[in-house]
Amino acid sequence: MSPDLPPVDPSVTAALVGALSPRLRKRLDAGVAKLAARPAVRDGDTVRIAVDDETDVVLHAPGGTVTSADAIRCGCLLAPDCLHRAAAASAAPVADDTSQADPAEDTEGHEETPPETQEKTEATEATEATRQASRARPDTATVEQRSAARAVYDAAAAVLEAGTDGAGAVLQAELLRAAHTARLAGLPRAAAAAVSVVTGVRAARSADPAYRLAGLVGALVGVLGVTHRLPHATGPEVSELRGTVRQPYRPDGSLRLYGLFSEPILTATGYAGAVTWTAGAEGRLYTVSDVAPGGPARATGAADRAVRIGDTALTHRELSRAGLAVSGATVSPTGRLGAGAAVRAVRASGAAWRDEPLDRLWAVPVAEQVTRALNGGQDLLFLEVTLTGTVRETTGDCLLADCAGVPLRLATAHDDPLLPYRDNLRLLAAARGSRLRIVARLVPGPLPRALLLAAEHPGDPAARVDLGLDRLQHADLPTDADAGPHRDAGLPVGTDLPTGTVPSPAAVVTARDEAPLHLLRRRVHQTVSGGRRVLAFSREGSGDGARLRRVGLATAAALLDDLHAAAADRSRDTFGRLLPADTDRFARAWLAAAVYTDAAERALCADAWGAAEAEPSPPAALLGL
């Protein structure tokens, strides 16, 4: 996936790949790799790729997105039936339908915005017709929706069976085609999940530094879970499984907001910008965002752009420390502020984190905050921690901190070198012993872990630092801080400590990280990377199952055994030839293992933080597992 290319609508990629001959389909992956390595030159809404000295591929992206097959042109002799057009679409990021038009710009707060092309007009009309049919029978999915859900399920199962190593452009296009069909059938949730899977696969195959295997696993669980459950769902569950195209904005009167912090946004789908978090007088969180197609430069530059609310000239960076008085406010269910023509906003005074009303955010017990996040609520944590050092992990250094007796690991929110997260974390490690208030995002898992977003200034408690936008300097550190970060790599599992010795937080965390549940999680993740064949030829499954049973995880052991059995189940015909694999059985076995792992890790996370047991996660609840 090339970030230099404009996002391409899923239906465009599916149409171009579907039009290729079988011979050209076999060469498509090689064509994608070749085209992605060629330089791309942008001139306004046009991006030009030089295939060779005589041939160019041109992508026309009005509004930043390629929305029709005719917008991709090639100068070779085989055009328009050439390989280059399909390769260009397959190398580009996948356009997110919900991001192409900013709902915050909708002056009336409706879900729909005027389409820009005839194709989108037809898609909108088809979606609206399906919605009307759904309203007539809200208790069940329509025939078209069941068919579309099955198509998405089958395409996602094929990607899972092949793994990221084998899921080339053809399989990706099939999933994009199914996603487009689901969108037309009024299933935006399934369509968005399918697009997320394709985006993750492309990031994995292109060795994108932003790729995270856990993210792709979650996307596959989401798309398989929704499409597996939808045909059998009834009642209010059907509406939840269908999803909505865009979140509606509702009037919320007048608001007095206080800036909390700003964070840069940089997605794998080619969108970048900034989001500023604010809090109301009662402690409710609201966000102001500026996200559009772009890369890391836009993510850092958006912080100095004026917020798009009313006539205020405040930038995101200024709003994170100031205040805002809004009249005629419109707010989405997630707290995002609308920017309609009737909204008025003026600058107001801000508040320090230790002053009212922001101080009440940190007054909420940590366990209560974690329980809220695990139950699908706001995932931001407002913590007061004491920095204790660093610990090295495979993905880099983590900052160790003590949070009310809980040994906590604080990781960087993004690894892009243009964002100052990692540099700031290294400098904070030198302030060992400092007690700071921080804002972090919970990372569910068997250990207390969070992504560090903002913190009090280590040398000035009255100031704060947006760790993704501001850069700390050595002069900002307390004068009595250690000369360098205190590093504690932890102790190997099973290490005997002398009598009376208290292990460091890093040692405790490392020992807990070796919980046997990782035996099942490892197989779930390996399947996504290598596909069915990784498990079909594995000889360790029976040993892992026995170990899980010895520690009382009988369900995990049964799921692991079933996953191995489904991977190895290949029948032969009377001539000894292998018959097609049962993709559906393998996908269901993998989905059950993934959902169980997620639920178990959520329970371990709640226990690690001392929080109340979380309710079943959305995927588990939807699947009835």
Secondary structure as a PSIPRED ss2 file (coil, helix, strand):
# PSIPRED VFORMAT (PSIPRED V4.0)

   1 M C   1.000  0.000  0.000
   2 S C   1.000  0.000  0.000
   3 P C   1.000  0.000  0.000
   4 D C   1.000  0.000  0.000
   5 L C   1.000  0.000  0.000
   6 P C   1.000  0.000  0.000
   7 P C   1.000  0.000  0.000
   8 V E   0.000  0.000  1.000
   9 D C   1.000  0.000  0.000
  10 P H   0.000  1.000  0.000
  11 S H   0.000  1.000  0.000
  12 V H   0.000  1.000  0.000
  13 T H   0.000  1.000  0.000
  14 A H   0.000  1.000  0.000
  15 A H   0.000  1.000  0.000
  16 L H   0.000  1.000  0.000
  17 V H   0.000  1.000  0.000
  18 G H   0.000  1.000  0.000
  19 A C   1.000  0.000  0.000
  20 L C   1.000  0.000  0.000
  21 S C   1.000  0.000  0.000
  22 P H   0.000  1.000  0.000
  23 R H   0.000  1.000  0.000
  24 L H   0.000  1.000  0.000
  25 R H   0.000  1.000  0.000
  26 K H   0.000  1.000  0.000
  27 R C   1.000  0.000  0.000
  28 L H   0.000  1.000  0.000
  29 D H   0.000  1.000  0.000
  30 A H   0.000  1.000  0.000
  31 G H   0.000  1.000  0.000
  32 V H   0.000  1.000  0.000
  33 A H   0.000  1.000  0.000
  34 K H   0.000  1.000  0.000
  35 L H   0.000  1.000  0.000
  36 A H   0.000  1.000  0.000
  37 A C   1.000  0.000  0.000
  38 R C   1.000  0.000  0.000
  39 P C   1.000  0.000  0.000
  40 A E   0.000  0.000  1.000
  41 V E   0.000  0.000  1.000
  42 R E   0.000  0.000  1.000
  43 D E   0.000  0.000  1.000
  44 G C   1.000  0.000  0.000
  45 D C   1.000  0.000  0.000
  46 T E   0.000  0.000  1.000
  47 V E   0.000  0.000  1.000
  48 R E   0.000  0.000  1.000
  49 I E   0.000  0.000  1.000
  50 A E   0.000  0.000  1.000
  51 V C   1.000  0.000  0.000
  52 D C   1.000  0.000  0.000
  53 D C   1.000  0.000  0.000
  54 E C   1.000  0.000  0.000
  55 T C   1.000  0.000  0.000
  56 D E   0.000  0.000  1.000
  57 V E   0.000  0.000  1.000
  58 V E   0.000  0.000  1.000
  59 L E   0.000  0.000  1.000
  60 H E   0.000  0.000  1.000
  61 A C   1.000  0.000  0.000
  62 P H   0.000  1.000  0.000
  63 G H   0.000  1.000  0.000
  64 G H   0.000  1.000  0.000
  65 T C   1.000  0.000  0.000
  66 V E   0.000  0.000  1.000
  67 T C   1.000  0.000  0.000
  68 S C   1.000  0.000  0.000
  69 A H   0.000  1.000  0.000
  70 D H   0.000  1.000  0.000
  71 A H   0.000  1.000  0.000
  72 I E   0.000  0.000  1.000
  73 R E   0.000  0.000  1.000
  74 C E   0.000  0.000  1.000
  75 G C   1.000  0.000  0.000
  76 C C   1.000  0.000  0.000
  77 L C   1.000  0.000  0.000
  78 L C   1.000  0.000  0.000
  79 A C   1.000  0.000  0.000
  80 P C   1.000  0.000  0.000
  81 D C   1.000  0.000  0.000
  82 C C   1.000  0.000  0.000
  83 L H   0.000  1.000  0.000
  84 H H   0.000  1.000  0.000
  85 R H   0.000  1.000  0.000
  86 A H   0.000  1.000  0.000
  87 A H   0.000  1.000  0.000
  88 A H   0.000  1.000  0.000
  89 A H   0.000  1.000  0.000
  90 S H   0.000  1.000  0.000
  91 A H   0.000  1.000  0.000
  92 A C   1.000  0.000  0.000
  93 P C   1.000  0.000  0.000
  94 V E   0.000  0.000  1.000
  95 A C   1.000  0.000  0.000
  96 D C   1.000  0.000  0.000
  97 D C   1.000  0.000  0.000
  98 T C   1.000  0.000  0.000
  99 S C   1.000  0.000  0.000
 100 Q C   1.000  0.000  0.000
 101 A C   1.000  0.000  0.000
 102 D C   1.000  0.000  0.000
 103 P H   0.000  1.000  0.000
 104 A H   0.000  1.000  0.000
 105 E H   0.000  1.000  0.000
 106 D C   1.000  0.000  0.000
 107 T C   1.000  0.000  0.000
 108 E C   1.000  0.000  0.000
 109 G C   1.000  0.000  0.000
 110 H C   1.000  0.000  0.000
 111 E C   1.000  0.000  0.000
 112 E C   1.000  0.000  0.000
 113 T C   1.000  0.000  0.000
 114 P C   1.000  0.000  0.000
 115 P C   1.000  0.000  0.000
 116 E C   1.000  0.000  0.000
 117 T C   1.000  0.000  0.000
 118 Q H   0.000  1.000  0.000
 119 E H   0.000  1.000  0.000
 120 K H   0.000  1.000  0.000
 121 T H   0.000  1.000  0.000
 122 E H   0.000  1.000  0.000
 123 A H   0.000  1.000  0.000
 124 T H   0.000  1.000  0.000
 125 E H   0.000  1.000  0.000
 126 A H   0.000  1.000  0.000
 127 T H   0.000  1.000  0.000
 128 E H   0.000  1.000  0.000
 129 A H   0.000  1.000  0.000
 130 T H   0.000  1.000  0.000
 131 R H   0.000  1.000  0.000
 132 Q H   0.000  1.000  0.000
 133 A H   0.000  1.000  0.000
 134 S H   0.000  1.000  0.000
 135 R H   0.000  1.000  0.000
 136 A H   0.000  1.000  0.000
 137 R C   1.000  0.000  0.000
 138 P C   1.000  0.000  0.000
 139 D C   1.000  0.000  0.000
 140 T C   1.000  0.000  0.000
 141 A C   1.000  0.000  0.000
 142 T C   1.000  0.000  0.000
 143 V H   0.000  1.000  0.000
 144 E H   0.000  1.000  0.000
 145 Q H   0.000  1.000  0.000
 146 R H   0.000  1.000  0.000
 147 S H   0.000  1.000  0.000
 148 A H   0.000  1.000  0.000
 149 A H   0.000  1.000  0.000
 150 R H   0.000  1.000  0.000
 151 A H   0.000  1.000  0.000
 152 V H   0.000  1.000  0.000
 153 Y H   0.000  1.000  0.000
 154 D H   0.000  1.000  0.000
 155 A H   0.000  1.000  0.000
 156 A H   0.000  1.000  0.000
 157 A H   0.000  1.000  0.000
 158 A H   0.000  1.000  0.000
 159 V H   0.000  1.000  0.000
 160 L H   0.000  1.000  0.000
 161 E H   0.000  1.000  0.000
 162 A H   0.000  1.000  0.000
 163 G H   0.000  1.000  0.000
 164 T H   0.000  1.000  0.000
 165 D H   0.000  1.000  0.000
 166 G H   0.000  1.000  0.000
 167 A C   1.000  0.000  0.000
 168 G C   1.000  0.000  0.000
 169 A H   0.000  1.000  0.000
 170 V H   0.000  1.000  0.000
 171 L H   0.000  1.000  0.000
 172 Q H   0.000  1.000  0.000
 173 A H   0.000  1.000  0.000
 174 E H   0.000  1.000  0.000
 175 L H   0.000  1.000  0.000
 176 L H   0.000  1.000  0.000
 177 R H   0.000  1.000  0.000
 178 A H   0.000  1.000  0.000
 179 A H   0.000  1.000  0.000
 180 H H   0.000  1.000  0.000
 181 T H   0.000  1.000  0.000
 182 A H   0.000  1.000  0.000
 183 R H   0.000  1.000  0.000
 184 L H   0.000  1.000  0.000
 185 A C   1.000  0.000  0.000
 186 G C   1.000  0.000  0.000
 187 L C   1.000  0.000  0.000
 188 P H   0.000  1.000  0.000
 189 R H   0.000  1.000  0.000
 190 A H   0.000  1.000  0.000
 191 A H   0.000  1.000  0.000
 192 A H   0.000  1.000  0.000
 193 A H   0.000  1.000  0.000
 194 A H   0.000  1.000  0.000
 195 V H   0.000  1.000  0.000
 196 S H   0.000  1.000  0.000
 197 V H   0.000  1.000  0.000
 198 V H   0.000  1.000  0.000
 199 T H   0.000  1.000  0.000
 200 G H   0.000  1.000  0.000
 201 V H   0.000  1.000  0.000
 202 R H   0.000  1.000  0.000
 203 A H   0.000  1.000  0.000
 204 A H   0.000  1.000  0.000
 205 R H   0.000  1.000  0.000
 206 S C   1.000  0.000  0.000
 207 A C   1.000  0.000  0.000
 208 D C   1.000  0.000  0.000
 209 P C   1.000  0.000  0.000
 210 A C   1.000  0.000  0.000
 211 Y C   1.000  0.000  0.000
 212 R C   1.000  0.000  0.000
 213 L H   0.000  1.000  0.000
 214 A H   0.000  1.000  0.000
 215 G H   0.000  1.000  0.000
 216 L H   0.000  1.000  0.000
 217 V H   0.000  1.000  0.000
 218 G H   0.000  1.000  0.000
 219 A H   0.000  1.000  0.000
 220 L H   0.000  1.000  0.000
 221 V H   0.000  1.000  0.000
 222 G H   0.000  1.000  0.000
 223 V H   0.000  1.000  0.000
 224 L H   0.000  1.000  0.000
 225 G H   0.000  1.000  0.000
 226 V H   0.000  1.000  0.000
 227 T H   0.000  1.000  0.000
 228 H H   0.000  1.000  0.000
 229 R H   0.000  1.000  0.000
 230 L H   0.000  1.000  0.000
 231 P H   0.000  1.000  0.000
 232 H H   0.000  1.000  0.000
 233 A C   1.000  0.000  0.000
 234 T C   1.000  0.000  0.000
 235 G C   1.000  0.000  0.000
 236 P H   0.000  1.000  0.000
 237 E H   0.000  1.000  0.000
 238 V H   0.000  1.000  0.000
 239 S H   0.000  1.000  0.000
 240 E H   0.000  1.000  0.000
 241 L H   0.000  1.000  0.000
 242 R H   0.000  1.000  0.000
 243 G C   1.000  0.000  0.000
 244 T C   1.000  0.000  0.000
 245 V C   1.000  0.000  0.000
 246 R C   1.000  0.000  0.000
 247 Q C   1.000  0.000  0.000
 248 P C   1.000  0.000  0.000
 249 Y C   1.000  0.000  0.000
 250 R E   0.000  0.000  1.000
 251 P E   0.000  0.000  1.000
 252 D E   0.000  0.000  1.000
 253 G E   0.000  0.000  1.000
 254 S E   0.000  0.000  1.000
 255 L E   0.000  0.000  1.000
 256 R E   0.000  0.000  1.000
 257 L E   0.000  0.000  1.000
 258 Y E   0.000  0.000  1.000
 259 G E   0.000  0.000  1.000
 260 L E   0.000  0.000  1.000
 261 F E   0.000  0.000  1.000
 262 S E   0.000  0.000  1.000
 263 E E   0.000  0.000  1.000
 264 P E   0.000  0.000  1.000
 265 I E   0.000  0.000  1.000
 266 L E   0.000  0.000  1.000
 267 T C   1.000  0.000  0.000
 268 A C   1.000  0.000  0.000
 269 T C   1.000  0.000  0.000
 270 G C   1.000  0.000  0.000
 271 Y E   0.000  0.000  1.000
 272 A E   0.000  0.000  1.000
 273 G E   0.000  0.000  1.000
 274 A E   0.000  0.000  1.000
 275 V E   0.000  0.000  1.000
 276 T E   0.000  0.000  1.000
 277 W E   0.000  0.000  1.000
 278 T E   0.000  0.000  1.000
 279 A E   0.000  0.000  1.000
 280 G E   0.000  0.000  1.000
 281 A C   1.000  0.000  0.000
 282 E C   1.000  0.000  0.000
 283 G C   1.000  0.000  0.000
 284 R C   1.000  0.000  0.000
 285 L E   0.000  0.000  1.000
 286 Y E   0.000  0.000  1.000
 287 T E   0.000  0.000  1.000
 288 V E   0.000  0.000  1.000
 289 S E   0.000  0.000  1.000
 290 D E   0.000  0.000  1.000
 291 V E   0.000  0.000  1.000
 292 A E   0.000  0.000  1.000
 293 P E   0.000  0.000  1.000
 294 G C   1.000  0.000  0.000
 295 G C   1.000  0.000  0.000
 296 P H   0.000  1.000  0.000
 297 A H   0.000  1.000  0.000
 298 R H   0.000  1.000  0.000
 299 A H   0.000  1.000  0.000
 300 T H   0.000  1.000  0.000
 301 G H   0.000  1.000  0.000
 302 A H   0.000  1.000  0.000
 303 A H   0.000  1.000  0.000
 304 D H   0.000  1.000  0.000
 305 R C   1.000  0.000  0.000
 306 A E   0.000  0.000  1.000
 307 V C   1.000  0.000  0.000
 308 R C   1.000  0.000  0.000
 309 I C   1.000  0.000  0.000
 310 G C   1.000  0.000  0.000
 311 D C   1.000  0.000  0.000
 312 T C   1.000  0.000  0.000
 313 A C   1.000  0.000  0.000
 314 L C   1.000  0.000  0.000
 315 T E   0.000  0.000  1.000
 316 H H   0.000  1.000  0.000
 317 R H   0.000  1.000  0.000
 318 E H   0.000  1.000  0.000
 319 L H   0.000  1.000  0.000
 320 S C   1.000  0.000  0.000
 321 R C   1.000  0.000  0.000
 322 A C   1.000  0.000  0.000
 323 G E   0.000  0.000  1.000
 324 L E   0.000  0.000  1.000
 325 A E   0.000  0.000  1.000
 326 V E   0.000  0.000  1.000
 327 S E   0.000  0.000  1.000
 328 G E   0.000  0.000  1.000
 329 A E   0.000  0.000  1.000
 330 T E   0.000  0.000  1.000
 331 V E   0.000  0.000  1.000
 332 S C   1.000  0.000  0.000
 333 P C   1.000  0.000  0.000
 334 T C   1.000  0.000  0.000
 335 G C   1.000  0.000  0.000
 336 R E   0.000  0.000  1.000
 337 L E   0.000  0.000  1.000
 338 G C   1.000  0.000  0.000
 339 A C   1.000  0.000  0.000
 340 G C   1.000  0.000  0.000
 341 A C   1.000  0.000  0.000
 342 A C   1.000  0.000  0.000
 343 V C   1.000  0.000  0.000
 344 R E   0.000  0.000  1.000
 345 A E   0.000  0.000  1.000
 346 V E   0.000  0.000  1.000
 347 R E   0.000  0.000  1.000
 348 A E   0.000  0.000  1.000
 349 S C   1.000  0.000  0.000
 350 G C   1.000  0.000  0.000
 351 A C   1.000  0.000  0.000
 352 A C   1.000  0.000  0.000
 353 W C   1.000  0.000  0.000
 354 R C   1.000  0.000  0.000
 355 D C   1.000  0.000  0.000
 356 E C   1.000  0.000  0.000
 357 P C   1.000  0.000  0.000
 358 L C   1.000  0.000  0.000
 359 D H   0.000  1.000  0.000
 360 R H   0.000  1.000  0.000
 361 L H   0.000  1.000  0.000
 362 W H   0.000  1.000  0.000
 363 A H   0.000  1.000  0.000
 364 V C   1.000  0.000  0.000
 365 P C   1.000  0.000  0.000
 366 V H   0.000  1.000  0.000
 367 A H   0.000  1.000  0.000
 368 E H   0.000  1.000  0.000
 369 Q H   0.000  1.000  0.000
 370 V H   0.000  1.000  0.000
 371 T H   0.000  1.000  0.000
 372 R H   0.000  1.000  0.000
 373 A H   0.000  1.000  0.000
 374 L H   0.000  1.000  0.000
 375 N C   1.000  0.000  0.000
 376 G C   1.000  0.000  0.000
 377 G C   1.000  0.000  0.000
 378 Q C   1.000  0.000  0.000
 379 D C   1.000  0.000  0.000
 380 L E   0.000  0.000  1.000
 381 L E   0.000  0.000  1.000
 382 F E   0.000  0.000  1.000
 383 L E   0.000  0.000  1.000
 384 E E   0.000  0.000  1.000
 385 V E   0.000  0.000  1.000
 386 T E   0.000  0.000  1.000
 387 L E   0.000  0.000  1.000
 388 T E   0.000  0.000  1.000
 389 G E   0.000  0.000  1.000
 390 T E   0.000  0.000  1.000
 391 V E   0.000  0.000  1.000
 392 R E   0.000  0.000  1.000
 393 E E   0.000  0.000  1.000
 394 T C   1.000  0.000  0.000
 395 T C   1.000  0.000  0.000
 396 G E   0.000  0.000  1.000
 397 D E   0.000  0.000  1.000
 398 C E   0.000  0.000  1.000
 399 L E   0.000  0.000  1.000
 400 L E   0.000  0.000  1.000
 401 A E   0.000  0.000  1.000
 402 D E   0.000  0.000  1.000
 403 C E   0.000  0.000  1.000
 404 A C   1.000  0.000  0.000
 405 G C   1.000  0.000  0.000
 406 V E   0.000  0.000  1.000
 407 P E   0.000  0.000  1.000
 408 L E   0.000  0.000  1.000
 409 R E   0.000  0.000  1.000
 410 L E   0.000  0.000  1.000
 411 A E   0.000  0.000  1.000
 412 T E   0.000  0.000  1.000
 413 A C   1.000  0.000  0.000
 414 H C   1.000  0.000  0.000
 415 D C   1.000  0.000  0.000
 416 D C   1.000  0.000  0.000
 417 P C   1.000  0.000  0.000
 418 L C   1.000  0.000  0.000
 419 L C   1.000  0.000  0.000
 420 P C   1.000  0.000  0.000
 421 Y H   0.000  1.000  0.000
 422 R H   0.000  1.000  0.000
 423 D H   0.000  1.000  0.000
 424 N H   0.000  1.000  0.000
 425 L H   0.000  1.000  0.000
 426 R H   0.000  1.000  0.000
 427 L H   0.000  1.000  0.000
 428 L H   0.000  1.000  0.000
 429 A H   0.000  1.000  0.000
 430 A C   1.000  0.000  0.000
 431 A C   1.000  0.000  0.000
 432 R C   1.000  0.000  0.000
 433 G C   1.000  0.000  0.000
 434 S C   1.000  0.000  0.000
 435 R E   0.000  0.000  1.000
 436 L E   0.000  0.000  1.000
 437 R E   0.000  0.000  1.000
 438 I E   0.000  0.000  1.000
 439 V E   0.000  0.000  1.000
 440 A E   0.000  0.000  1.000
 441 R E   0.000  0.000  1.000
 442 L E   0.000  0.000  1.000
 443 V C   1.000  0.000  0.000
 444 P C   1.000  0.000  0.000
 445 G C   1.000  0.000  0.000
 446 P C   1.000  0.000  0.000
 447 L C   1.000  0.000  0.000
 448 P C   1.000  0.000  0.000
 449 R E   0.000  0.000  1.000
 450 A E   0.000  0.000  1.000
 451 L E   0.000  0.000  1.000
 452 L E   0.000  0.000  1.000
 453 L E   0.000  0.000  1.000
 454 A E   0.000  0.000  1.000
 455 A E   0.000  0.000  1.000
 456 E E   0.000  0.000  1.000
 457 H E   0.000  0.000  1.000
 458 P C   1.000  0.000  0.000
 459 G C   1.000  0.000  0.000
 460 D E   0.000  0.000  1.000
 461 P E   0.000  0.000  1.000
 462 A E   0.000  0.000  1.000
 463 A E   0.000  0.000  1.000
 464 R E   0.000  0.000  1.000
 465 V E   0.000  0.000  1.000
 466 D E   0.000  0.000  1.000
 467 L C   1.000  0.000  0.000
 468 G C   1.000  0.000  0.000
 469 L C   1.000  0.000  0.000
 470 D C   1.000  0.000  0.000
 471 R C   1.000  0.000  0.000
 472 L C   1.000  0.000  0.000
 473 Q C   1.000  0.000  0.000
 474 H H   0.000  1.000  0.000
 475 A H   0.000  1.000  0.000
 476 D H   0.000  1.000  0.000
 477 L C   1.000  0.000  0.000
 478 P C   1.000  0.000  0.000
 479 T C   1.000  0.000  0.000
 480 D C   1.000  0.000  0.000
 481 A C   1.000  0.000  0.000
 482 D C   1.000  0.000  0.000
 483 A C   1.000  0.000  0.000
 484 G C   1.000  0.000  0.000
 485 P C   1.000  0.000  0.000
 486 H C   1.000  0.000  0.000
 487 R E   0.000  0.000  1.000
 488 D C   1.000  0.000  0.000
 489 A C   1.000  0.000  0.000
 490 G C   1.000  0.000  0.000
 491 L C   1.000  0.000  0.000
 492 P C   1.000  0.000  0.000
 493 V C   1.000  0.000  0.000
 494 G C   1.000  0.000  0.000
 495 T C   1.000  0.000  0.000
 496 D C   1.000  0.000  0.000
 497 L C   1.000  0.000  0.000
 498 P C   1.000  0.000  0.000
 499 T C   1.000  0.000  0.000
 500 G C   1.000  0.000  0.000
 501 T C   1.000  0.000  0.000
 502 V C   1.000  0.000  0.000
 503 P C   1.000  0.000  0.000
 504 S C   1.000  0.000  0.000
 505 P H   0.000  1.000  0.000
 506 A H   0.000  1.000  0.000
 507 A H   0.000  1.000  0.000
 508 V H   0.000  1.000  0.000
 509 V H   0.000  1.000  0.000
 510 T H   0.000  1.000  0.000
 511 A H   0.000  1.000  0.000
 512 R H   0.000  1.000  0.000
 513 D C   1.000  0.000  0.000
 514 E C   1.000  0.000  0.000
 515 A C   1.000  0.000  0.000
 516 P C   1.000  0.000  0.000
 517 L C   1.000  0.000  0.000
 518 H H   0.000  1.000  0.000
 519 L H   0.000  1.000  0.000
 520 L H   0.000  1.000  0.000
 521 R H   0.000  1.000  0.000
 522 R H   0.000  1.000  0.000
 523 R H   0.000  1.000  0.000
 524 V H   0.000  1.000  0.000
 525 H H   0.000  1.000  0.000
 526 Q H   0.000  1.000  0.000
 527 T H   0.000  1.000  0.000
 528 V H   0.000  1.000  0.000
 529 S H   0.000  1.000  0.000
 530 G H   0.000  1.000  0.000
 531 G C   1.000  0.000  0.000
 532 R H   0.000  1.000  0.000
 533 R H   0.000  1.000  0.000
 534 V H   0.000  1.000  0.000
 535 L H   0.000  1.000  0.000
 536 A H   0.000  1.000  0.000
 537 F C   1.000  0.000  0.000
 538 S C   1.000  0.000  0.000
 539 R C   1.000  0.000  0.000
 540 E C   1.000  0.000  0.000
 541 G H   0.000  1.000  0.000
 542 S H   0.000  1.000  0.000
 543 G H   0.000  1.000  0.000
 544 D H   0.000  1.000  0.000
 545 G H   0.000  1.000  0.000
 546 A H   0.000  1.000  0.000
 547 R H   0.000  1.000  0.000
 548 L H   0.000  1.000  0.000
 549 R H   0.000  1.000  0.000
 550 R H   0.000  1.000  0.000
 551 V C   1.000  0.000  0.000
 552 G C   1.000  0.000  0.000
 553 L C   1.000  0.000  0.000
 554 A H   0.000  1.000  0.000
 555 T H   0.000  1.000  0.000
 556 A H   0.000  1.000  0.000
 557 A H   0.000  1.000  0.000
 558 A H   0.000  1.000  0.000
 559 L H   0.000  1.000  0.000
 560 L H   0.000  1.000  0.000
 561 D H   0.000  1.000  0.000
 562 D H   0.000  1.000  0.000
 563 L H   0.000  1.000  0.000
 564 H H   0.000  1.000  0.000
 565 A H   0.000  1.000  0.000
 566 A H   0.000  1.000  0.000
 567 A H   0.000  1.000  0.000
 568 A H   0.000  1.000  0.000
 569 D C   1.000  0.000  0.000
 570 R C   1.000  0.000  0.000
 571 S C   1.000  0.000  0.000
 572 R E   0.000  0.000  1.000
 573 D C   1.000  0.000  0.000
 574 T C   1.000  0.000  0.000
 575 F C   1.000  0.000  0.000
 576 G C   1.000  0.000  0.000
 577 R C   1.000  0.000  0.000
 578 L E   0.000  0.000  1.000
 579 L C   1.000  0.000  0.000
 580 P C   1.000  0.000  0.000
 581 A C   1.000  0.000  0.000
 582 D C   1.000  0.000  0.000
 583 T H   0.000  1.000  0.000
 584 D H   0.000  1.000  0.000
 585 R H   0.000  1.000  0.000
 586 F H   0.000  1.000  0.000
 587 A H   0.000  1.000  0.000
 588 R H   0.000  1.000  0.000
 589 A H   0.000  1.000  0.000
 590 W H   0.000  1.000  0.000
 591 L H   0.000  1.000  0.000
 592 A H   0.000  1.000  0.000
 593 A H   0.000  1.000  0.000
 594 A H   0.000  1.000  0.000
 595 V H   0.000  1.000  0.000
 596 Y H   0.000  1.000  0.000
 597 T H   0.000  1.000  0.000
 598 D H   0.000  1.000  0.000
 599 A H   0.000  1.000  0.000
 600 A H   0.000  1.000  0.000
 601 E H   0.000  1.000  0.000
 602 R H   0.000  1.000  0.000
 603 A H   0.000  1.000  0.000
 604 L H   0.000  1.000  0.000
 605 C H   0.000  1.000  0.000
 606 A H   0.000  1.000  0.000
 607 D H   0.000  1.000  0.000
 608 A H   0.000  1.000  0.000
 609 W H   0.000  1.000  0.000
 610 G C   1.000  0.000  0.000
 611 A C   1.000  0.000  0.000
 612 A C   1.000  0.000  0.000
 613 E C   1.000  0.000  0.000
 614 A C   1.000  0.000  0.000
 615 E C   1.000  0.000  0.000
 616 P C   1.000  0.000  0.000
 617 S C   1.000  0.000  0.000
 618 P H   0.000  1.000  0.000
 619 P H   0.000  1.000  0.000
 620 A H   0.000  1.000  0.000
 621 A H   0.000  1.000  0.000
 622 L H   0.000  1.000  0.000
 623 L H   0.000  1.000  0.000
 624 G C   1.000  0.000  0.000
 625 L C   1.000  0.000  0.000
